[in-house]
Each structure stands twice: as C-alpha cells, then as structure tokens.
Amino acid sequence: MSVPPPPTNMISKGDQTPVTVFTGFVGVGKTTIILSLLDSMPKDYRFCLLKNEFGDVNGPIAWQIRELADDGFVLDSILNVVDCVNFNGYADNSYTAQLQAQYTDLVLLTKHEGLSERDIDRVIDRVNDLNTDAPKVFVNKNEPISPDLIFGLDTKLFDLKGVVDPNADGMQAGAGGNGGEQHHSNEFDTIEVRCFDSKLGGITLESLEKFLKTLAKDEVYRLKGFVRLLGNISADVENSSLAATALDVEHKEAATTVCIVNHAFGKWTIVPIPKEKEAGLMKKDCCSSNEHEHEHSSGSTCHAGKGLPELHLIFMGDLRALKYKLIHGCGSAYGNGHASCHFRPTHEVIDWEDPLPETYNNFVTEMLAKKQK
C-alpha cells in the first residue's frame, strides 16, 4: 500500500507506510474515535483500517510491526484509550488493561463528560501510577479528534531504557508465562449465541431494550452482534430513546429490520441496517457450507441446514453465573439455537432443537435435569 505525501502539518515517513496502533479495553470507544478520525482525514490521504477484536496485547503487535520494516512499514505510535467511567474497575482485574496503559505514546480519555472533577482526578492518578510519561488528552463526545494530534508522533517507546521484547523472560513472567496471551484470553468469559427459526414471532425493539436493561455493567462488560427485529426501525436507538418515529408500532407481518447491537458497561446503541445491506451482513455471518457441522477459527460453530441466524450476539464479562439468563433471554423467541460458552478456563456448548421453556425458571429446571442424567 502506497501513501501519498501527507499535508505539510503532518510528519512524513518518506516512502514508508506509518502504522498507528489503538489499544484499550472492550467498550472504551476505540472504534468511535477511529471512525471520527477517518472522517477528518484529508481527502487525498489513503489509509487502511485493520480491526482485531480478540488479539494479543499491544506489545507483541508493536514488535510485529517493527519486524515489517523491510517491507516498508514503520510504527508511528501506540495510543491507549481509557474509559474514565469504568477504568478503575476493569484495570483492577485486567493485566492487559494495565499493560496497555504502560506501553503507550498517548492516553486518550473518553466518557469523562458528566464526571465530577474529583472522579476525573482519581482516574488520571490511576493512569499516572501506570504511566507518568505519556500525555493525557480528553476526547470529547461528538467532536472528532484532530489528525494532527494522532499522526506523526514517531514513537520512542522502544528507545526507552528498560523497554524489552514482550516475548522476553521478564514480560513472560509478568503476563502469566505466555507473553500476555493467557492473561488476555482468561480475563473475561464469553458467551456466543446464535438463534434460528423465528416462527415463534421473533422479538421487538421494546423487548430487546427490556433485556438490555437487565445486564449489569459490572457483569456484562460488552455485547455486540446483530438481531432481526419486528417492525420498521428507521433511526438509531440509544439507551431507551425509543421514539414513535423510530418504529412502526403496528408490526406488519412482513416488516422486520436487521439491527447492529452494541452494548458496553450499561449503555447501548441499536443501529438499523439499510435493507439493501441486510443480506450481505447475514451471509457473512454464516458459512457457505451446509454439508456438516464444523468449527471456525474464531471458535464459533456452523450448523448444517440451519441457514442464516436471526440473532447472533457475543457477550463478554464475568458471565458464569449469567449463563442461563443470557441464553434464555436471547433464545426464548426462537425455535432452535446454539450457545458457545467460554468460561475461565472451561468451554461448554448448549444446543436446542425445540423452543425453550417459556419461563426462565422452567428453563433452568430443565437444564439442571439434563445435567443430572
């Protein structure tokens, strides 16, 4: 990929392609910052966005980029995004979050609006405990960040005394013996739910929001995926901002809308997908092979003959005690489905070929009875 000469107010890397790495815990606002940044880029500037939802910590990524120097790539900077509302909570339990804050050129502070000065000071003090050298910059909601701030930082992280290869013995010991990967993969549980056959009627926007309201932010850190909802939804929905103009309340028989669901620490958005893009989104979610059941590299399972899912949601957080609640909350409106549960450190699969019991208590009773057989 070639990059044209940047504007004079940006530092040029000559004929090399500069790479900027964004790090941060799930739901802190990385994607929002990046998308607003792309909208602010000069019109003649060419760029490529690579997104890795479940990758290793930033250390190995940065070292891999440095190893691509002969191919024309150069690490420009590592930027860490910190959620001011939740940082003190997730940093206590996440070695990865601490490591990301330590190895960064710039800390971007999000979700600070509405916090007291004292609460903000506590967050900054905690970040300073991990990294006093990196500048801290507030990112305001609905205000795009300037490319001048982000690009051309020309990282010096690997020139600093004491910075070592993340694969070295010292880093291995601090990260649980696996370069951070084991810590990263075991820091939270994941439950992935796919539901098929909405002959039972499917779900409405109202019922989906009712379910989202039951998810405590200290248990469900992140939820993302898509669902086909009843009704014509024509506007983005944020945390119970349901308006009459956003939904065809008559729920005409053929009226459905595929929506992207994004939930982080108790807040959510539900974004309708244009009708012409629905099929493409759902096809990407389903393997083209219907010959047999098989695992994807991501760990998800394709089920032969079930076709496209009507709902596909991935939950991340402290989920072991919520297993049945999340599965029943997602699957009670569908004829069959599949749940893949990754708990620290076990893996459990739950399939159902018939409608789930109508009530949560009956569902739990049924599942416990199956386990005793």
HUURLIN-V151597 format. One record per residue. N is the residue number from 0. PSI is psi as a letter, one per 30 degrees, with the letter a starting at -180 (* if undefined). Layout:
# HUURLIN-V151597
n=N psi=PSI
n=N psi=PSI
This chain:
# HUURLIN-V151597
n=0 psi=k
n=1 psi=k
n=2 psi=k
n=3 psi=l
n=4 psi=k
n=5 psi=l
n=6 psi=l
n=7 psi=f
n=8 psi=g
n=9 psi=k
n=10 psi=k
n=11 psi=k
n=12 psi=g
n=13 psi=b
n=14 psi=g
n=15 psi=l
n=16 psi=j
n=17 psi=k
n=18 psi=k
n=19 psi=k
n=20 psi=k
n=21 psi=k
n=22 psi=l
n=23 psi=l
n=24 psi=l
n=25 psi=k
n=26 psi=g
n=27 psi=f
n=28 psi=g
n=29 psi=e
n=30 psi=e
n=31 psi=e
n=32 psi=e
n=33 psi=e
n=34 psi=e
n=35 psi=e
n=36 psi=e
n=37 psi=e
n=38 psi=f
n=39 psi=f
n=40 psi=k
n=41 psi=k
n=42 psi=e
n=43 psi=g
n=44 psi=k
n=45 psi=k
n=46 psi=l
n=47 psi=k
n=48 psi=k
n=49 psi=k
n=50 psi=k
n=51 psi=j
n=52 psi=e
n=53 psi=h
n=54 psi=l
n=55 psi=l
n=56 psi=l
n=57 psi=f
n=58 psi=e
n=59 psi=e
n=60 psi=e
n=61 psi=e
n=62 psi=e
n=63 psi=e
n=64 psi=e
n=65 psi=e
n=66 psi=f
n=67 psi=g
n=68 psi=e
n=69 psi=f
n=70 psi=g
n=71 psi=g
n=72 psi=k
n=73 psi=k
n=74 psi=j
n=75 psi=e
n=76 psi=l
n=77 psi=k
n=78 psi=k
n=79 psi=k
n=80 psi=k
n=81 psi=k
n=82 psi=j
n=83 psi=f
n=84 psi=e
n=85 psi=f
n=86 psi=e
n=87 psi=f
n=88 psi=e
n=89 psi=f
n=90 psi=f
n=91 psi=e
n=92 psi=f
n=93 psi=j
n=94 psi=e
n=95 psi=e
n=96 psi=e
n=97 psi=e
n=98 psi=e
n=99 psi=e
n=100 psi=f
n=101 psi=e
n=102 psi=i
n=103 psi=l
n=104 psi=f
n=105 psi=k
n=106 psi=k
n=107 psi=j
n=108 psi=j
n=109 psi=l
n=110 psi=h
n=111 psi=f
n=112 psi=k
n=113 psi=f
n=114 psi=l
n=115 psi=l
n=116 psi=e
n=117 psi=e
n=118 psi=e
n=119 psi=e
n=120 psi=e
n=121 psi=e
n=122 psi=e
n=123 psi=e
n=124 psi=e
n=125 psi=e
n=126 psi=e
n=127 psi=e
n=128 psi=e
n=129 psi=e
n=130 psi=j
n=131 psi=f
n=132 psi=e
n=133 psi=k
n=134 psi=k
n=135 psi=k
n=136 psi=k
n=137 psi=k
n=138 psi=j
n=139 psi=k
n=140 psi=k
n=141 psi=g
n=142 psi=j
n=143 psi=k
n=144 psi=k
n=145 psi=k
n=146 psi=f
n=147 psi=f
n=148 psi=e
n=149 psi=e
n=150 psi=l
n=151 psi=g
n=152 psi=f
n=153 psi=i
n=154 psi=k
n=155 psi=g
n=156 psi=e
n=157 psi=g
n=158 psi=f
n=159 psi=k
n=160 psi=k
n=161 psi=f
n=162 psi=k
n=163 psi=l
n=164 psi=k
n=165 psi=f
n=166 psi=f
n=167 psi=l
n=168 psi=e
n=169 psi=e
n=170 psi=e
n=171 psi=e
n=172 psi=e
n=173 psi=f
n=174 psi=g
n=175 psi=g
n=176 psi=g
n=177 psi=h
n=178 psi=g
n=179 psi=f
n=180 psi=e
n=181 psi=e
n=182 psi=e
n=183 psi=e
n=184 psi=f
n=185 psi=g
n=186 psi=f
n=187 psi=l
n=188 psi=l
n=189 psi=k
n=190 psi=k
n=191 psi=k
n=192 psi=k
n=193 psi=k
n=194 psi=k
n=195 psi=l
n=196 psi=i
n=197 psi=h
n=198 psi=f
n=199 psi=f
n=200 psi=f
n=201 psi=a
n=202 psi=l
n=203 psi=l
n=204 psi=e
n=205 psi=e
n=206 psi=e
n=207 psi=e
n=208 psi=e
n=209 psi=e
n=210 psi=e
n=211 psi=e
n=212 psi=f
n=213 psi=f
n=214 psi=j
n=215 psi=k
n=216 psi=f
n=217 psi=g
n=218 psi=e
n=219 psi=j
n=220 psi=e
n=221 psi=k
n=222 psi=k
n=223 psi=l
n=224 psi=a
n=225 psi=l
n=226 psi=k
n=227 psi=j
n=228 psi=l
n=229 psi=k
n=230 psi=l
n=231 psi=j
n=232 psi=k
n=233 psi=g
n=234 psi=l
n=235 psi=k
n=236 psi=k
n=237 psi=k
n=238 psi=i
n=239 psi=g
n=240 psi=h
n=241 psi=k
n=242 psi=l
n=243 psi=e
n=244 psi=f
n=245 psi=f
n=246 psi=k
n=247 psi=j
n=248 psi=f
n=249 psi=f
n=250 psi=i
n=251 psi=l
n=252 psi=e
n=253 psi=g
n=254 psi=j
n=255 psi=l
n=256 psi=k
n=257 psi=k
n=258 psi=k
n=259 psi=k
n=260 psi=k
n=261 psi=j
n=262 psi=k
n=263 psi=k
n=264 psi=h
n=265 psi=f
n=266 psi=l
n=267 psi=l
n=268 psi=k
n=269 psi=j
n=270 psi=j
n=271 psi=k
n=272 psi=k
n=273 psi=k
n=274 psi=e
n=275 psi=f
n=276 psi=f
n=277 psi=e
n=278 psi=e
n=279 psi=e
n=280 psi=e
n=281 psi=e
n=282 psi=e
n=283 psi=f
n=284 psi=f
n=285 psi=k
n=286 psi=k
n=287 psi=f
n=288 psi=k
n=289 psi=g
n=290 psi=e
n=291 psi=l
n=292 psi=k
n=293 psi=l
n=294 psi=k
n=295 psi=l
n=296 psi=f
n=297 psi=f
n=298 psi=f
n=299 psi=l
n=300 psi=k
n=301 psi=k
n=302 psi=j
n=303 psi=k
n=304 psi=f
n=305 psi=f
n=306 psi=a
n=307 psi=k
n=308 psi=k
n=309 psi=f
n=310 psi=k
n=311 psi=j
n=312 psi=k
n=313 psi=k
n=314 psi=k
n=315 psi=k
n=316 psi=a
n=317 psi=i
n=318 psi=f
n=319 psi=e
n=320 psi=f
n=321 psi=g
n=322 psi=e
n=323 psi=e
n=324 psi=e
n=325 psi=e
n=326 psi=e
n=327 psi=e
n=328 psi=e
n=329 psi=e
n=330 psi=f
n=331 psi=f
n=332 psi=g
n=333 psi=l
n=334 psi=e
n=335 psi=l
n=336 psi=a
n=337 psi=k
n=338 psi=k
n=339 psi=j
n=340 psi=j
n=341 psi=j
n=342 psi=l
n=343 psi=j
n=344 psi=g
n=345 psi=l
n=346 psi=k
n=347 psi=k
n=348 psi=k
n=349 psi=k
n=350 psi=k
n=351 psi=k
n=352 psi=f
n=353 psi=l
n=354 psi=k
n=355 psi=l
n=356 psi=k
n=357 psi=e
n=358 psi=l
n=359 psi=e
n=360 psi=e
n=361 psi=e
n=362 psi=e
n=363 psi=e
n=364 psi=e
n=365 psi=e
n=366 psi=e
n=367 psi=e
n=368 psi=e
n=369 psi=e
n=370 psi=f
n=371 psi=f
n=372 psi=*
